[in-house]
Amino acid sequence: MNEAVPRPPALEARGLAKTYHDGMAPVEVLRDASLRVDPGEVVAVVGASGSGKSTLLHLLGGLDRPTAGSVSVGGEDLSRLDEAGRSRLRARAVGFVFQFHQLLPEFTALENVMMAGWVAGAPRAATRERAESLLRDLGLIGRAEHKPGELSGGEQQRVAVARALHMRPAVLLADEPTGNLDRRASASLMEIFERYRSQEQQAIVIATHNPDVAKSAGRVVALEDGYLRPIRIETGRI
């Protein structure tokens, strides 16, 4: 009888360190930080402003290289890839949601969502169909031809989420996604994350200051003095 081969984690960081140089003095942002996130798992990263949460997410998504340690996405070690290889992996397997949306102002909401498919080289017809489906599901199909400047903050963030979900990534990284939203819009955004996590089994890592967002995660880790450590928190969906 053959035993089932265990699935690799969707995302795994081992012994991450990141040091910047401010003049002559090195600044250690991360020290021996390790994190494993399985498919369908939601992990919140909490910590004080400037503790390194954004740096951690950039390393997890291959936007930056660690000083030491490794990151694997779906079992693929990012350190073994050149820049072009990391870009292809990000386009295919990693979705990013940022606090300030980073939508392209000259493009419509639909075009901003389609951008993810264009970058990944997906067929144009399928790219448009997926983008329209996401906007419809997120209640934005009536705003598809509006540009970001014509949308509210909550609408812009939902467009950014649709863009991040476009390629059905295995990993979704969200950096303070509710930072500029009111409580109602924040709750709506977390419900969207939960819906797609349930449907598509993304591994989600959310860096947040918001205690309600942290409580909605399945697991919470704190980033303090460059180290990650698990913490207990009363959990429950918003």
N, C-alpha and C positions, 0 to 999 in steps of 0.2 A: 504493500500500500504506500503510494507516494504521499509525502507530507507536502502541504501547501507551502509555496515559497512566500515568505513574508513580504508585504509591499514596502518599498522604501518610504520614508517620510516625504511629504510634499516639500518640506523645507527643513534644512538642518544646518545650524552653525556650530562650529566647534572651535573653542579657544580663540574667539575673535579679539583682536587688539587693534586699536587705531590711535596713532600718535601724530599730532600736528606740531609744527615748529613755529612758535610765536617769537620772532627775533631769534635769540640764542637759546631760549628756554623751551624744551619740549613740553607739550600739553597732551597728557594721556586721556583720551576721551573714553575708550573702552579697554578693559583689562580682562582677558580670559573669559569672555562672554560666550556662553553656549546656550542653544535653544533648538528644540525639536518641535515641529508642528506637523501633525498628521492630516491627511485629507479630511475635510469637513470640520476641522477644529478651529475655534476662534480664540486667539490669545491677545489680551490687552497688555500693552507695555506702558507703565506709569512711571513718573519721575518728575523732578523739578525742572523748570525751564532751564535749558542749557545743559541738562544732564547727559545728552547724547542720543536721545530717542530718534531724531531725524538721521543722525549719522548711522545708527544701527539699521534703520530701514533702507538707507542707501546702500549699505553693504549687503544686506539680505537680498536686495533686488539687483545687485550687480552694477549699480550706478557708480560705485566707488570700490577701490580695492583695499582690503585690510592690510595693516602693517604685519600682522601675523594671524594665523588661523585659517579656517576654510569655511566656505558656504556651498551647499549642494541644493539644487532645485530638482526634484524628481529623481534624485540619485546622481545627477550630473554635476560634477565639481566645477564651479565657476573659475577656479584658479587654473584649470587646464585649458581654458578657452581664451583665444585672443579677443580683441575688442569687437571684431566683426561677429565672432561666435557668441559673445555675451549679448550683443545687440539682437541677434536672431533669437536667442533663448528668451530674452525679455519680451520681445514682440509676441512670441508664441505662448509663453508659460507664466508671465508675471504681469499683473495689472496694478497700476498705481493710482491712488486717490490722494490729492494734496489739499491742504487747508485752503489755499488760494486758487483752486480749480485748475489754473494753467490752461484755460481754453484759449484757442486762437481767435482773437476778436474780429478778424475779417471774414471768418467762416460762420455759417449757420450752425445751429445746434446739431442738425442731422449730419452736416459735413464734419463737425468736430468728432462725433461718434464714429463716423465712417473712417476717420483718419487712422484709427487703430488697424483696421483691415487693410487700408492702403499700404501702411508701413510694413505689415506682415506679408504683403503680396497676395492677399486673398482675392478671388474673382470679384469683379465690381458688382455684379448682380447680387451675389450672395452677401457681399458687404453691405449693400443698401438694405437688403431684406432683413438682415440681422439688426442693423441700426434702427430701422423703423420698428421692428418688434420690441426692442429694448425701450425705445422712447414711448411706445404705446403702453408697455407694461408699467413704466414709471410715471404714467399720467402726463406725458409731455408731447404726445404726437401732434397736438394742436399748436405747439410752439416750435415745431421742427424747423421751420424756415426763419425763425428769429435768430438774430445774432446775440452773443453773450451780453452785450450792453443793454439789450432789451429784456433780459430775464432777471428775476429776483435772485438773491443769493442762494436760496434753497433750490431754485430751479437750475441755476448754474452748477450747483454741487451734484444734483441728480444727473445732469448731462455728463459731468466728469465721471460719475459712477458708471453710467452706461458705456462710456468710452473704455473704462478700465475692464468692464465685463465682456466687451465685444468679442474677444478671441477665446472666450471660455477658459480663462487662465487657471492653472492649477493653484496659483498663489495670488492672493490679493493683499497688497500692502497699503494701509491708509494712515496718513500722517496728519493727526489732529483734524479729521474730516468734519467734525462738528464745531470747530473752533469759532466760526463766524455765523453759526446758526442759533436761532432761538430754541427753546426746549421742545416745542412741537415739531419743528423741522428736524431737530436732532433725533427725536424719537422715530420719525418717519424714515430717516436715513438708516437707522439701525434695523428697522423692520425690513427694509430693502436688503441689507446685508444678510439678514437671517434667512430671508426667502431664497436668495440665490445660493447661499451656503447649503441650504437644505436640498435644493433642486440639483445643483451642479457640484456640490462637495468641494468647494474651494477651501484651501487652508487660508485663514484670514489673520493677519497681524495688524492690530490697531494701536498706534501711539496716541495717547490721550491724557488730558488733564481732567476730563469730565468723569466724575464718579459714577454717573448713571450709565455711561458707555462702558466703563470698566466692569460694572456689575452685570452687564448683559453678555459679557464674554464667558466662555467656559473655563478659562484659566487666566490668571493675572500674574505678571512678573514685574518687579520693580527694578529700575535702573538707578543704582546709587554708587557714586564714586567709581564708575566704570564697570561695575559688576552687575550681573543679572541675578536676581534671587526670586524664588516663588513667594507669593504672599497669599494669605487667606483673605477672602472678601465675600460678603454675602452676595450670591449671584441670583439672577432672575431676569427674564426678558423685560425690556421697557414696556 
